[in-house]
Amino acid sequence: MIDIGAILRHYKRKDIQEAIIENAKDREVAVKFGDKGFGRRPDILKYPKDVLELAKQGATSFHASEELWKNPLQLEPTLRTSELDKLRRGWDLVIDIDCDFLEYGKIAADLIVKALKYHGVDSVSCKFSGGTGFHIGVPFEAFPEKVHGKEIKDLFPDGPRRIAFYLKEMIKEHLAVEILKKEKVEEIIKKTNKKFSELVKNNVFDPSSLINIDTVLISSRHLYRMPYCFNEKTGLISVAINPDKALEFNKIVAKPENVRVSRFKFLDGSAKKNEAAKLIVQAFDFSIKKEEEIKAKNGREYIMPESALKEEFFPPCIKLILNGLEDGRKRSLFVLINFLSSVGWDYDSIEKLLNEWNKKNKEHLREVYLVGQLRYHKQHKKKILPPNCQNAMYYMEIGVCKPDNLCAKIRNPVNYSIRKTLYLRKGK
């Protein structure tokens, strides 16, 4: 729990207020009130004094949309994609590096910055999240008007997802090399409490078990913590830093009493037009190629069951998720949507079950986020299987991997339900 005095002293500072307001321009803002959760949405921040007034009412942090809107106050959860496209004037790229270990997160941030500059992007900005991760930003002004014949402004969240996936794959080997330069696998196991099998795949060290670069959880009205705001879990401030010196970052500068507003601004909009053209074109080409390779490898697209499989045939991990969670809700939502659609559930039934599940969670996901993820999946129409069982980030780390006898014979939760259904039919 952050001391109310520390919160008021921080948000009382004029330079902090001005930095937050500058970042809020054309964005939807969500105000977090400690453990009470977020205030009403949509909301905006217009004047520096608003920051302090909200802090007096219990606000602990401010979060802004990656999307830039003509009028954020017109946003509603029920708006269709075409209506959102009319309201959206653009979007900034925010690469979210999530890592429980600051030293590894710094290496990932440094490599992402270098990868962006390799593609000719100079307007790169960076900030510490206030926890153990980093946000890397590229302003909308850096992108071309169109890619593959489509308006860039309408390519949200597909554009950021493809770029994040491309960059994640691009730095993967370099990330492994740089981490192993600092520590051996044995030392990493002791430090992180990870199993050898989680860290080493096919005799190669895999850093993705330590560092997550979000490529699937981005959705419309997706938010990031604004610069110079508190992180409620750590009591530290999300500070903008020199993107070229991420490796030198020290958390001591993020303590409220030490915070100084940096000359390096996060997403300040000062970019040359088309400087990110090479980046987005290559990201789309790369991700499309990967999709084709996966399709060719599988030989055919996944075929759904003729009728929706019942909950009694769901695997243990899915049943545990549906009981409600304390952590891992966003990853679990991704799993649930792909699982349910792959076992024959229609979208109305999926939405009903997800709403019931969300009420069981210790902290509810925002309705707009849940609806946005479901809408995105529905638009793409292709049925995508949920992550395979060996993907520790989606099952083991959430604490829902509790295998039974059948689990040893399958690779994916969907296979479990299909096999169990077939066994019972044969029995009858």
C-alpha positions in Angstrom: 0.0 0.0 0.0 1.5 3.3 -1.1 1.5 6.1 1.5 -1.1 8.7 0.6 1.3 11.4 1.5 3.9 10.1 -1.0 1.2 10.0 -3.7 0.1 13.6 -3.1 3.6 14.9 -2.9 4.5 13.3 -6.2 1.4 14.4 -8.1 1.5 17.9 -6.6 4.7 18.6 -8.6 4.0 20.8 -11.6 6.6 19.1 -13.8 5.0 15.7 -13.2 1.5 17.0 -13.9 2.7 18.6 -17.2 4.5 15.4 -18.3 1.4 13.3 -17.7 -0.9 15.8 -19.5 1.5 16.0 -22.5 1.3 12.2 -22.8 -2.5 12.2 -22.5 -3.2 14.2 -25.7 -5.8 12.4 -28.0 -5.8 9.4 -25.7 -8.4 7.6 -23.7 -7.3 7.7 -20.0 -8.2 5.3 -17.3 -7.6 6.3 -13.7 -6.7 3.6 -11.2 -7.7 4.0 -7.5 -5.4 1.5 -5.7 -7.0 -1.8 -4.9 -10.5 -0.4 -5.8 -9.6 -0.7 -9.5 -10.2 1.6 -12.4 -12.6 4.5 -12.5 -15.1 5.2 -15.3 -14.2 4.8 -18.9 -13.8 6.5 -21.2 -12.1 9.4 -19.5 -9.5 12.1 -20.5 -7.0 14.3 -18.8 -6.9 17.9 -20.1 -5.4 20.2 -17.4 -2.4 19.7 -15.1 -4.6 20.5 -12.0 -6.8 17.5 -12.9 -3.9 15.1 -11.9 -3.7 16.5 -8.4 -7.4 16.6 -7.9 -7.8 13.0 -8.9 -4.9 12.1 -6.5 -6.8 13.8 -3.7 -9.8 11.5 -4.6 -7.6 8.4 -4.2 -6.0 8.0 -7.7 -2.8 6.1 -7.6 -1.9 5.9 -11.3 -3.0 6.9 -14.8 -3.2 4.7 -17.9 -3.5 5.7 -21.5 -4.6 4.1 -24.7 -2.1 3.2 -27.4 -4.7 4.3 -29.9 -5.1 8.0 -30.7 -8.7 9.2 -31.0 -10.5 12.1 -32.5 -12.8 12.2 -29.5 -12.0 9.6 -26.8 -15.2 10.4 -24.8 -17.3 8.9 -27.7 -15.8 5.5 -27.0 -18.2 2.7 -25.9 -17.7 -1.1 -25.4 -20.5 -1.8 -27.9 -19.0 0.1 -30.8 -18.4 -2.0 -33.9 -15.0 -2.2 -35.6 -16.1 0.1 -38.4 -17.2 2.7 -35.8 -13.9 2.4 -33.9 -12.0 2.9 -37.2 -13.9 6.2 -37.8 -13.1 7.5 -34.3 -9.4 6.4 -34.4 -6.9 8.8 -36.0 -3.9 6.5 -35.4 -2.0 4.5 -32.9 1.5 4.5 -31.3 3.5 1.3 -31.2 4.2 0.2 -27.6 6.3 -2.9 -27.1 5.7 -4.3 -23.6 8.6 -6.2 -22.2 7.4 -8.2 -19.2 10.1 -9.9 -17.0 10.4 -10.7 -13.3 14.1 -10.1 -13.4 15.3 -6.6 -14.1 18.7 -7.6 -15.5 17.1 -9.8 -18.2 14.5 -7.1 -19.0 17.2 -4.5 -19.6 19.0 -6.8 -22.1 15.7 -7.3 -24.0 14.9 -3.6 -24.0 18.4 -2.8 -25.3 18.0 -5.4 -28.1 14.5 -4.1 -29.1 15.8 -0.5 -29.3 18.8 -1.7 -31.5 16.4 -3.8 -33.7 14.2 -0.7 -34.3 17.2 1.5 -35.2 18.5 -1.2 -37.5 15.2 -0.7 -39.5 15.8 3.0 -39.7 13.5 4.1 -36.8 15.2 6.9 -35.0 12.2 8.2 -33.0 12.5 5.4 -30.4 11.5 6.1 -26.8 11.8 4.0 -23.7 10.5 4.0 -20.1 10.8 1.8 -17.1 7.4 0.3 -16.2 7.8 0.9 -12.5 8.0 -2.9 -11.9 10.7 -5.0 -13.6 9.8 -4.4 -17.2 10.1 -1.7 -19.9 8.0 -0.1 -22.6 9.5 0.7 -25.9 7.6 3.3 -28.0 7.5 4.5 -31.6 5.0 7.3 -32.4 2.4 7.0 -35.1 3.9 9.8 -37.1 6.8 7.4 -38.0 4.6 5.1 -40.0 3.5 5.4 -43.7 -0.2 6.0 -44.5 -0.7 2.5 -46.0 0.8 -1.0 -46.0 -0.3 -3.7 -48.4 -3.0 -1.4 -49.6 -4.6 -0.9 -46.1 -4.8 2.3 -44.1 -2.3 2.2 -41.2 -4.6 3.9 -38.8 -7.1 1.0 -39.2 -4.4 -1.7 -38.5 -4.9 -1.9 -34.8 -4.3 -4.3 -33.1 -3.1 -6.3 -36.0 -0.2 -4.0 -36.9 1.4 -3.8 -33.4 0.9 -7.6 -32.9 2.8 -8.4 -36.1 5.6 -5.9 -35.3 6.0 -7.3 -31.8 6.0 -10.9 -33.1 8.6 -9.9 -35.7 10.9 -8.2 -33.3 10.5 -10.9 -30.7 11.7 -13.5 -33.2 14.4 -11.2 -34.5 16.1 -10.8 -31.1 15.5 -14.3 -29.8 18.9 -15.8 -30.5 20.8 -12.6 -29.5 18.8 -12.4 -26.3 19.9 -16.0 -25.4 23.5 -15.2 -26.2 23.6 -12.0 -24.1 21.9 -13.6 -21.1 24.4 -16.6 -21.2 27.3 -14.1 -21.3 26.3 -13.0 -17.8 25.2 -16.2 -16.2 25.3 -20.0 -16.9 22.1 -22.0 -17.1 22.8 -23.5 -13.7 23.0 -20.0 -12.2 19.8 -19.0 -14.0 18.0 -22.0 -12.6 19.0 -21.1 -9.0 18.0 -17.5 -9.5 14.7 -18.0 -11.1 13.5 -21.4 -9.7 12.8 -22.5 -13.2 13.3 -26.1 -14.3 16.0 -27.1 -16.8 13.3 -28.3 -19.2 11.7 -24.9 -19.1 14.9 -23.1 -19.9 16.4 -25.5 -22.5 14.5 -26.7 -25.5 16.1 -29.2 -27.9 19.5 -28.5 -26.2 19.2 -24.8 -26.8 18.6 -22.1 -24.2 15.2 -20.5 -24.7 14.9 -17.0 -23.1 11.1 -16.8 -23.7 10.6 -18.7 -20.5 12.1 -15.7 -18.7 11.0 -12.8 -20.8 7.6 -12.2 -22.4 7.1 -9.7 -25.2 3.4 -9.3 -25.6 2.2 -10.4 -29.1 -1.3 -11.6 -28.5 -2.9 -9.7 -25.6 -3.0 -6.3 -27.4 -6.6 -5.4 -28.2 -8.6 -2.3 -29.1 -8.5 0.3 -26.2 -5.4 -1.4 -24.9 -3.7 0.7 -22.1 -0.2 1.3 -20.9 0.9 2.9 -17.6 1.6 6.6 -18.4 5.1 8.0 -17.7 5.7 9.4 -14.2 2.9 7.4 -12.6 3.1 5.0 -9.6 3.3 1.3 -9.9 1.0 0.1 -7.1 2.9 -3.2 -6.6 6.3 -1.7 -6.1 5.8 1.9 -5.1 8.2 2.9 -7.8 7.5 5.4 -10.6 7.4 4.6 -14.4 10.2 6.9 -15.6 11.2 7.8 -19.2 14.9 7.0 -19.9 17.5 7.3 -22.6 16.6 4.4 -25.0 20.3 4.0 -25.8 21.3 3.4 -22.2 18.7 0.8 -21.0 21.5 -1.5 -19.9 22.7 1.2 -17.4 19.3 1.7 -15.8 19.2 1.6 -12.0 15.8 1.4 -10.1 17.0 3.9 -7.6 16.1 6.7 -10.0 12.5 5.4 -10.0 12.0 6.0 -6.2 9.5 8.9 -5.8 11.9 11.1 -3.9 14.6 10.7 -6.7 12.4 11.1 -9.8 13.4 13.8 -12.3 11.5 14.5 -15.5 13.8 13.4 -18.3 14.7 15.3 -21.4 13.9 11.9 -23.1 10.1 12.0 -23.6 8.0 8.9 -24.1 6.1 9.0 -27.4 6.5 12.7 -28.0 5.4 12.5 -31.7 8.6 13.9 -33.1 9.2 11.5 -36.0 10.0 11.7 -39.7 7.2 10.4 -41.9 7.9 6.9 -43.2 10.9 6.2 -41.1 9.1 3.1 -39.8 8.0 2.0 -43.3 10.6 -0.7 -43.6 9.8 -2.0 -40.2 6.1 -2.5 -40.7 6.4 -3.9 -44.2 9.0 -6.5 -43.1 6.9 -7.3 -40.0 3.8 -8.1 -42.1 5.8 -10.1 -44.7 7.5 -12.1 -41.9 4.3 -12.9 -40.0 2.4 -13.9 -43.2 5.3 -16.2 -44.2 5.3 -17.8 -40.8 1.5 -18.3 -41.0 1.9 -20.0 -44.4 4.8 -22.2 -43.0 2.6 -23.4 -40.1 -0.3 -24.1 -42.4 2.0 -26.1 -44.7 3.5 -28.0 -41.8 0.1 -29.0 -40.4 -1.1 -29.9 -43.9 -4.6 -28.7 -43.2 -6.4 -26.2 -41.1 -7.9 -27.4 -37.8 -11.4 -28.9 -38.3 -13.9 -28.3 -35.6 -16.2 -30.9 -34.0 -19.6 -31.1 -35.6 -21.3 -30.0 -32.3 -20.0 -28.1 -29.2 -18.2 -30.3 -26.7 -19.6 -30.2 -23.2 -17.8 -28.8 -20.2 -17.6 -32.2 -18.5 -15.2 -33.2 -21.3 -12.8 -30.2 -20.7 -9.3 -30.9 -19.5 -8.2 -30.1 -15.9 -6.4 -26.9 -16.9 -9.5 -25.4 -18.5 -11.7 -26.4 -15.6 -9.3 -24.8 -13.2 -9.2 -21.6 -15.2 -13.0 -21.5 -15.2 -13.0 -21.7 -11.4 -11.5 -18.2 -11.3 -8.0 -16.9 -10.9 -5.9 -14.6 -8.8 -3.3 -14.0 -11.6 -2.8 -14.7 -15.3 -6.3 -13.6 -16.3 -5.3 -12.1 -19.7 -3.3 -15.1 -20.7 -6.2 -17.3 -19.6 -8.7 -15.3 -21.6 -6.6 -15.9 -24.7 -6.5 -19.6 -23.9 -10.3 -19.8 -23.2 -11.3 -18.0 -26.4 -9.2 -20.2 -28.6 -10.1 -23.4 -26.8 -13.9 -22.8 -26.7 -14.0 -21.8 -30.4 -12.0 -24.8 -31.3 -14.3 -27.2 -29.5 -17.4 -26.0 -31.4 -18.8 -23.2 -29.1 -20.5 -20.3 -30.9 -19.5 -16.8 -29.9 -22.7 -15.9 -28.0 -22.1 -19.0 -25.8 -18.4 -18.1 -25.4 -19.3 -14.5 -24.3 -21.8 -15.7 -21.8 -19.3 -18.2 -20.2 -16.5 -15.6 -20.2 -18.7 -13.1 -18.4 -19.6 -15.7 -15.7 -15.9 -16.7 -15.4 -14.8 -13.1 -15.1 -17.0 -12.6 -12.1 -15.2 -15.5 -10.3 -11.8 -13.9 -10.7 -10.3 -12.1 -7.7 -9.9 -9.0 -9.8 -12.2 -8.7 -12.8 -11.0 -8.0 -16.3 -12.4 -4.8 -17.7 -15.5 -5.5 -19.9 -14.1 -3.5 -22.8 -10.9 -5.7 -22.8 -12.9 -8.9 -22.7 -15.2 -7.8 -25.5 -12.3 -6.5 -27.5 -10.4 -9.8 -27.4 -13.5 -11.7 -28.4 -14.3 -9.3 -31.2 -10.8 -9.6 -32.6 -11.0 -13.4 -32.6 -14.4 -13.4 -34.3 -13.2 -11.0 -37.1 -10.3 -13.3 -38.0 -12.7 -16.3 -38.5 -9.9 -18.9 -38.6 -10.0 -21.4 -35.8 -6.7 -21.3 -33.9 -5.8 -23.9 -31.3 -4.9 -22.6 -27.8 -1.2 -22.9 -26.8 0.1 -26.5 -26.5 0.4 -28.0 -23.0 4.2 -27.7 -22.8 3.9 -23.9 -23.1 4.7 -23.2 -19.5 3.8 -19.5 -19.7 0.2 -20.3 -20.3 -0.4 -23.2 -17.9 2.4 -24.0 -15.4 3.1 -20.4 -14.5 -0.6 -19.6 -14.0 -0.8 -22.7 -11.7 -3.5 -24.6 -13.6 -1.4 -27.5 -15.0 -2.7 -30.4 -12.9 -2.5 -33.4 -15.3 -4.6 -36.6 -15.1 -3.9 -39.9 -16.8 -5.2 -38.7 -20.2 -3.1 -35.6 -20.2 0.1 -37.7 -20.8 -1.3 -38.8 -24.2 -2.1 -35.4 -25.6 -0.3 -32.2 -26.7 -3.1 -29.7 -26.7 -6.2 -29.1 -24.4 -8.4 -29.4 -27.4 -7.1 -32.9 -28.1 -8.0 -33.9 -24.6 -11.7 -33.0 -25.0 -11.9 -34.7 -28.4 -10.3 -37.9 -27.2 -12.4 -38.0 -24.0 -15.6 -37.5 -26.1 -14.5 -40.3 -28.5 -13.7 -42.7 -25.6 -17.2 -42.2 -24.1 -18.9 -42.7 -27.5 -17.0 -45.9 -28.1 -17.9 -47.0 -24.6 -21.6 -46.5 -25.3 
